[in-house]
Amino acid sequence: MDKTIRRVTDLEEQQVETYRYWQSRPAAERFLAVWETTAAAYAFANGFKGEPHYDPTRRSKATLKRVERARS
């Protein structure tokens, strides 16, 4: 693990450094970071709504309907 500290004084330079860092990580690690951030955002939002914490293993209830059309 690279623990190099870089001093950045410009916003554009910071964005370039951030992009360079994430491009250096394997795709699986980037995907996992997005997944964890998404789960944290849902948990945060649900806290304001008074709903239970987000559980990524919980699935939505499936809703199925059968519609029969009249034959012409």
Phi and psi in degrees as a GROMACS rama.xvg file:
@    title "Ramachandran Plot"
@    xaxis  label "Phi"
@    yaxis  label "Psi"
@TYPE xy
-81.0807  119.742  ASP-2
-111.24  33.5724  LYS-3
-71.1691  134.411  THR-4
-102.598  128.617  ILE-5
-116.082  134.033  ARG-6
-92.9032  123.986  ARG-7
-122.328  129.305  VAL-8
-112.633  -11.0584  THR-9
-116.153  137.425  ASP-10
-59.7712  -43.3767  LEU-11
-63.4679  -39.6732  GLU-12
-65.0201  -37.6284  GLU-13
-63.5736  -42.679  GLN-14
-63.6797  -39.1638  GLN-15
-64.4144  -43.2299  VAL-16
-63.5587  -42.0224  GLU-17
-62.5315  -46.0631  THR-18
-60.8222  -45.2561  TYR-19
-61.3091  -41.03  ARG-20
-61.5433  -50.9825  TYR-21
-67.5934  -30.4662  TRP-22
-70.1131  -23.3234  GLN-23
-79.8641  -15.4588  SER-24
-85.3582  149.269  ARG-25
-64.0863  154.15  PRO-26
-57.4729  -39.9397  ALA-27
-62.6408  -38.9238  ALA-28
-68.5416  -38.4749  GLU-29
-65.0847  -42.7512  ARG-30
-61.605  -44.4032  PHE-31
-62.6589  -38.7302  LEU-32
-63.7866  -40.2887  ALA-33
-65.9573  -42.8183  VAL-34
-59.5666  -47.4189  TRP-35
-65.5488  -38.7575  GLU-36
-65.8766  -40.5625  THR-37
-63.9169  -45.4404  THR-38
-61.4678  -40.5911  ALA-39
-66.1539  -38.7164  ALA-40
-65.94  -41.6003  ALA-41
-65.0434  -40.5158  TYR-42
-63.5477  -41.1809  ALA-43
-63.7568  -46.8496  PHE-44
-64.6488  -41.3727  ALA-45
-65.8288  -29.2904  ASN-46
-61.7221  -37.4603  GLY-47
-72.0888  -30.7334  PHE-48
-83.9788  -9.60558  LYS-49
78.1503  17.1696  GLY-50
-92.6346  162.947  GLU-51
-62.6699  157.89  PRO-52
-60.0097  149.913  HIS-53
-65.0032  130.764  TYR-54
-120.622  106.085  ASP-55
-63.8055  -14.9316  PRO-56
-87.6534  -14.5985  THR-57
-78.9804  137.199  ARG-58
-107.524  153.901  ARG-59
-71.1099  154.647  SER-60
-71.2692  132.79  LYS-61
-76.6854  136.758  ALA-62
-118.576  116.156  THR-63
-120.049  139.586  LEU-64
-135.386  144.125  LYS-65
-112.661  125.314  ARG-66
-116.686  123.415  VAL-67
-103.355  127.732  GLU-68
-94.3744  147.986  ARG-69
-69.0864  139.018  ALA-70
-77.7677  138.685  ARG-71
